[in-house]
Amino acid sequence: MFPLLLFYSFQNSMYNYIDTGKKDTRSGFGEGLLNVARENANIVALCADLIGSLKMDAFSEEFPQRFFQCGISEANMISVAAGMTIGGKIPFVGTFANFATGRVYDQIRQSVCYSNKNVKICASHAGLTLGEDGATHQILEDIGLMRMLPNMKVVVPCDFNQTKLATTKISQIDSPFYLRFGRPKVPNFTLPDDPNFEIGKIQTLVSGSDVSIFTNGHLVWTALKAAEELLLNNISVSVLNVHTVKPIDVEGILKEVLNTKAVVIAEEHQINGGLCDLISQILGRNIPLPVECVAVNDSFGESGTPDELLIKYGLGKEDILKAVNKVLKRK
């Protein structure tokens, strides 16, 4: 009976969501960067002494004249990248999310966003799932920092395929971008060239009638698994992948919630400043509805495995299930 229920839950989707094998999203970025560089000679890459961690080694080997090792000098790297755009180059800068945002916020604000420079800030090892490196590296405020900057666009893909595709898409848009991805290997379940992936549009993965779950990044797969379990209890949920946090798809969000009239938001980020704040604000201005958030509650992380940390900080499947049941009582 379960396979029938699983099929039913996904029958409104273009295809069934099957884990084709775990891959790290940072490798999706690495492959995507190499592909776009082969197609566009203006694409250059800069790295802050983390070539292997950012999976930029293939690029550096194939295009050594277009690769710039900036060392542990992230502020300088951002400034150099901004200057390169004046000559028509499209710089992709890579480092850990903590160093790509918090350490160099002034340079991003002044040199990139204020002048609307075409710099792609590509940030790996984001959120709790960085794991054992601990709180000093697990930035949980980066989406809030980046989405508040005028001219900056923010993309948070959910798996290897989507990160690779997002890398291609942002290379084609003349704008500053913050592309957020991660370290661990996670289920790879989207199509390699997904026709439903569009910068600035939410992606309906599952259609339901009782609750809308808005999520992105590593928690998309968790939300899909929660949707399966909820269906066994006759609770029908929509799962929406908000891969583009900015520009946010206000029209798509409002259209979706008119159907369910109850919302859960799940993100690997602080509850303040990220997707929960953003969607709650949209609903408050347009269609006030009950909302529950699954996010880190104003806390720093700690050292541990990705799975251990997600559970400890309330970002597991059970936490999404609890949030759905709680919001249904308020509906």
C-alpha positions as CSV (number, residue, x, y, z in Angstrom):
1,M,0.0,0.0,0.0
2,F,2.8,2.4,0.8
3,P,4.1,2.6,-2.8
4,L,0.6,3.6,-3.9
5,L,0.4,6.3,-1.3
6,L,3.9,7.5,-2.3
7,F,2.8,7.7,-5.9
8,Y,-0.4,9.6,-4.9
9,S,1.5,12.2,-2.9
10,F,3.7,13.0,-5.9
11,Q,1.2,12.5,-8.7
12,N,0.8,16.2,-9.3
13,S,4.6,16.6,-9.8
14,M,6.3,16.3,-13.2
15,Y,8.3,13.4,-11.9
16,N,8.7,11.2,-8.8
17,Y,11.4,12.4,-6.4
18,I,13.9,9.5,-6.0
19,D,17.3,9.8,-4.3
20,T,19.7,8.8,-7.1
21,G,22.6,8.8,-4.8
22,K,24.1,11.2,-2.2
23,K,26.3,14.0,-3.5
24,D,27.6,17.2,-2.0
25,T,26.2,20.4,-3.4
26,R,29.6,22.0,-3.4
27,S,30.6,19.5,-6.1
28,G,27.5,20.7,-8.1
29,F,29.0,24.2,-8.0
30,G,32.4,22.9,-9.1
31,E,31.0,21.1,-12.1
32,G,28.7,24.0,-13.0
33,L,31.6,26.5,-12.8
34,L,33.7,24.5,-15.1
35,N,30.9,24.1,-17.6
36,V,30.0,27.8,-17.8
37,A,33.7,28.7,-18.1
38,R,34.0,26.5,-21.2
39,E,31.2,28.5,-22.7
40,N,32.1,32.0,-21.7
41,A,35.7,33.2,-21.8
42,N,34.9,36.2,-19.6
43,I,34.2,34.0,-16.6
44,V,37.1,34.0,-14.0
45,A,37.4,32.4,-10.6
46,L,38.9,33.6,-7.4
47,C,39.4,31.5,-4.2
48,A,40.6,32.2,-0.7
49,D,43.0,29.2,-0.3
50,L,40.1,26.6,-0.3
51,I,40.4,25.2,-3.9
52,G,39.6,21.6,-2.8
53,S,36.9,22.5,-0.4
54,L,35.1,24.6,-3.0
55,K,35.7,22.0,-5.7
56,M,37.4,24.7,-7.9
57,D,40.4,22.5,-8.7
58,A,39.2,21.3,-12.1
59,F,38.6,25.0,-13.1
60,S,42.1,26.0,-11.9
61,E,43.7,23.1,-13.8
62,E,41.9,23.7,-17.1
63,F,41.9,27.5,-17.0
64,P,45.1,28.5,-15.0
65,Q,45.2,31.9,-16.6
66,R,41.6,32.7,-15.5
67,F,42.1,31.4,-11.9
68,F,43.3,33.7,-9.1
69,Q,44.4,32.3,-5.7
70,C,43.9,35.2,-3.3
71,G,45.0,33.4,-0.2
72,I,43.4,33.9,3.2
73,S,42.5,37.5,2.3
74,E,38.8,37.5,1.6
75,A,38.3,41.3,1.8
76,N,40.9,41.8,-0.9
77,M,39.4,39.0,-3.0
78,I,36.0,40.7,-3.0
79,S,37.6,44.0,-4.0
80,V,39.7,42.4,-6.7
81,A,36.6,40.7,-8.1
82,A,34.6,44.0,-8.1
83,G,37.4,45.6,-10.1
84,M,37.5,42.8,-12.6
85,T,33.9,43.5,-13.6
86,I,34.9,46.9,-15.0
87,G,36.9,45.1,-17.7
88,G,34.0,42.9,-18.6
89,K,35.0,39.8,-16.5
90,I,32.4,37.8,-14.6
91,P,34.1,36.8,-11.4
92,F,33.0,33.8,-9.3
93,V,34.5,34.1,-5.8
94,G,34.6,31.0,-3.6
95,T,35.1,30.5,0.1
96,F,33.3,29.2,3.2
97,A,30.0,31.0,3.8
98,N,31.2,32.4,7.1
99,F,34.1,34.1,5.4
100,A,32.2,35.0,2.3
101,T,29.7,37.2,4.2
102,G,30.4,38.1,7.8
103,R,34.1,38.6,7.4
104,V,33.8,40.8,4.2
105,Y,30.4,42.5,4.6
106,D,31.8,46.0,4.2
107,Q,33.5,45.1,0.9
108,I,30.4,43.4,-0.4
109,R,28.2,46.3,0.5
110,Q,30.5,49.1,-0.7
111,S,32.4,47.6,-3.7
112,V,29.9,45.1,-5.1
113,C,26.3,46.0,-4.2
114,Y,26.5,49.8,-4.1
115,S,28.0,49.8,-7.6
116,N,25.9,46.9,-8.7
117,K,28.9,44.9,-9.9
118,N,28.5,41.5,-11.6
119,V,30.2,39.5,-8.9
120,K,29.0,35.9,-8.0
121,I,29.8,35.2,-4.3
122,C,29.7,31.4,-4.1
123,A,29.6,30.2,-0.5
124,S,30.2,26.6,0.6
125,H,30.0,25.0,4.1
126,A,26.9,27.0,5.1
127,G,24.7,26.4,8.1
128,L,24.9,23.7,10.8
129,T,25.7,20.9,8.3
130,L,29.2,22.2,8.1
131,G,29.4,19.8,11.1
132,E,32.5,19.1,13.1
133,D,34.2,22.5,12.4
134,G,31.9,24.0,15.0
135,A,30.2,27.3,15.8
136,T,33.0,29.6,14.5
137,H,32.5,28.3,11.0
138,Q,28.7,27.5,11.0
139,I,27.3,30.8,9.9
140,L,23.5,30.9,10.4
141,E,23.0,34.6,9.6
142,D,24.3,34.8,6.1
143,I,21.0,34.8,4.2
144,G,19.7,37.6,6.3
145,L,22.9,39.6,5.8
146,M,22.9,39.1,2.0
147,R,19.2,39.6,1.3
148,M,19.2,43.0,3.1
149,L,21.7,44.4,0.6
150,P,20.3,46.4,-2.3
151,N,21.0,44.8,-5.7
152,M,22.1,41.5,-4.2
153,K,20.2,38.3,-5.4
154,V,20.2,35.2,-3.1
155,V,19.9,31.6,-4.3
156,V,19.9,28.5,-2.0
157,P,19.7,25.3,-4.2
158,C,18.6,22.0,-2.7
159,D,20.9,19.3,-4.2
160,F,23.8,18.6,-6.5
161,N,21.9,18.9,-9.7
162,Q,20.2,22.1,-8.7
163,T,23.4,23.7,-7.5
164,K,25.0,22.9,-10.8
165,L,22.0,24.3,-12.7
166,A,21.9,27.4,-10.5
167,T,25.6,28.1,-11.2
168,T,24.7,28.1,-14.9
169,K,21.7,30.4,-14.4
170,I,23.4,33.0,-12.3
171,S,26.3,33.3,-14.9
172,Q,23.7,34.5,-17.4
173,I,22.3,37.3,-15.3
174,D,24.2,40.6,-14.9
175,S,23.8,41.2,-11.1
176,P,25.6,40.5,-7.8
177,F,24.6,37.0,-6.6
178,Y,25.0,35.1,-3.3
179,L,24.9,31.3,-4.1
180,R,24.7,29.3,-0.9
181,F,25.5,25.5,-0.8
182,G,27.0,23.0,1.6
183,R,29.6,20.4,2.6
184,P,27.9,17.1,3.3
185,K,26.6,14.6,0.8
186,V,22.8,14.8,0.6
187,P,20.2,13.1,-1.6
188,N,20.3,14.1,-5.2
189,F,16.7,14.1,-6.5
190,T,16.1,16.9,-9.0
191,L,16.4,16.7,-12.7
192,P,19.8,17.7,-14.2
193,D,18.2,20.3,-16.5
194,D,15.0,20.8,-14.6
195,P,12.6,22.9,-16.7
196,N,10.8,24.0,-13.6
197,F,13.9,25.7,-12.2
198,E,13.8,29.5,-12.7
199,I,15.6,32.2,-10.8
200,G,13.0,34.2,-8.9
201,K,10.2,31.6,-8.9
202,I,9.2,29.1,-6.2
203,Q,9.2,25.4,-7.2
204,T,6.1,23.3,-6.4
205,L,7.5,19.8,-5.7
206,V,4.3,18.4,-4.1
207,S,0.8,19.8,-4.3
208,G,-1.5,19.4,-1.2
209,S,-4.5,21.0,0.3
210,D,-4.0,21.2,4.1
211,V,-0.6,22.9,4.7
212,S,2.1,24.6,2.7
213,I,5.7,23.8,3.6
214,F,8.1,26.4,2.3
215,T,11.8,25.4,2.5
216,N,15.1,25.4,0.7
217,G,18.6,24.0,0.7
218,H,19.3,20.7,2.6
219,L,15.9,20.8,4.3
220,V,13.9,20.3,1.0
221,W,14.5,16.5,1.0
222,T,13.6,16.4,4.7
223,A,10.3,18.2,3.9
224,L,9.6,15.7,1.1
225,K,10.1,12.8,3.5
226,A,7.8,14.5,6.1
227,A,5.2,14.9,3.3
228,E,5.2,11.1,2.7
229,E,4.6,10.4,6.4
230,L,1.9,13.0,6.8
231,L,0.0,11.5,3.9
232,L,-0.2,8.2,5.8
233,N,-2.1,10.2,8.4
234,N,-4.4,11.7,5.7
235,I,-2.7,15.1,5.9
236,S,-2.1,16.6,2.5
237,V,0.8,19.1,2.3
238,S,2.4,21.1,-0.5
239,V,6.2,21.2,-0.5
240,L,7.6,24.4,-2.1
241,N,11.3,24.9,-2.8
242,V,12.1,28.5,-2.3
243,H,15.5,28.3,-3.9
244,T,15.5,32.0,-4.7
245,V,15.3,34.0,-1.5
246,K,15.8,37.2,-3.4
247,P,14.0,38.3,-5.5
248,I,11.3,36.4,-3.7
249,D,8.3,35.1,-5.6
250,V,5.5,37.0,-3.8
251,E,2.9,36.2,-6.4
252,G,3.7,32.4,-6.3
253,I,3.7,32.4,-2.5
254,L,0.3,34.1,-2.2
255,K,-1.2,31.9,-4.8
256,E,-0.1,28.8,-3.0
257,V,-1.3,29.8,0.5
258,L,-4.8,30.7,-0.8
259,N,-5.2,27.0,-1.3
260,T,-4.0,25.7,2.1
261,K,-4.4,28.7,4.5
262,A,-1.7,27.3,6.8
263,V,2.1,27.6,6.5
264,V,5.2,25.9,7.8
265,I,8.7,27.4,6.9
266,A,11.8,25.2,7.3
267,E,15.3,26.5,6.9
268,E,18.9,25.9,7.9
269,H,19.3,29.4,9.3
270,Q,18.5,31.5,12.2
271,I,14.8,32.0,12.8
272,N,15.6,35.7,12.6
273,G,16.5,37.3,9.2
274,G,16.0,34.4,6.9
275,L,13.1,32.7,5.0
276,C,10.8,32.6,8.0
277,D,11.0,36.4,8.5
278,L,10.6,37.0,4.8
279,I,7.6,34.9,4.1
280,S,5.9,35.9,7.4
281,Q,6.3,39.5,6.4
282,I,4.7,38.8,3.0
283,L,1.8,37.0,4.6
284,G,1.4,39.7,7.2
285,R,1.1,42.4,4.5
286,N,-1.3,40.5,2.3
287,I,-3.0,37.4,3.8
288,P,-2.4,36.9,7.5
289,L,-2.4,33.2,8.2
290,P,-1.1,30.8,10.9
291,V,2.7,30.2,10.5
292,E,5.1,27.9,12.2
293,C,8.9,28.0,11.7
294,V,11.4,25.3,11.8
295,A,14.8,27.1,12.2
296,V,17.6,27.7,14.6
297,N,16.2,29.6,17.6
298,D,18.6,32.5,18.2
299,S,21.6,30.2,19.0
300,F,25.1,29.4,17.8
301,G,25.9,25.9,16.7
302,E,28.5,23.5,18.0
303,S,30.7,20.6,16.8
304,G,29.0,17.4,15.7
305,T,27.9,15.4,12.7
306,P,25.4,17.2,10.3
307,D,22.6,14.8,11.2
308,E,23.2,15.1,15.0
309,L,23.2,18.9,14.7
310,L,20.0,19.1,12.6
311,I,18.2,17.0,15.2
312,K,19.6,18.8,18.2
313,Y,18.8,22.3,16.9
314,G,15.2,21.4,15.8
315,L,15.7,21.0,12.0
316,G,14.8,17.3,11.6
317,K,11.9,15.5,10.0
318,E,10.1,15.2,13.4
319,D,10.3,18.9,13.9
320,I,8.6,19.5,10.6
321,L,5.9,17.0,11.5
322,K,5.4,18.8,14.8
323,A,5.2,22.1,13.1
324,V,2.6,20.9,10.6
325,N,0.4,19.4,13.4
326,K,0.7,22.6,15.4
327,V,-0.2,24.9,12.6
328,L,-3.2,22.7,11.7
329,K,-4.6,23.3,15.2
330,R,-4.4,27.0,14.6
331,K,-5.9,26.9,11.1
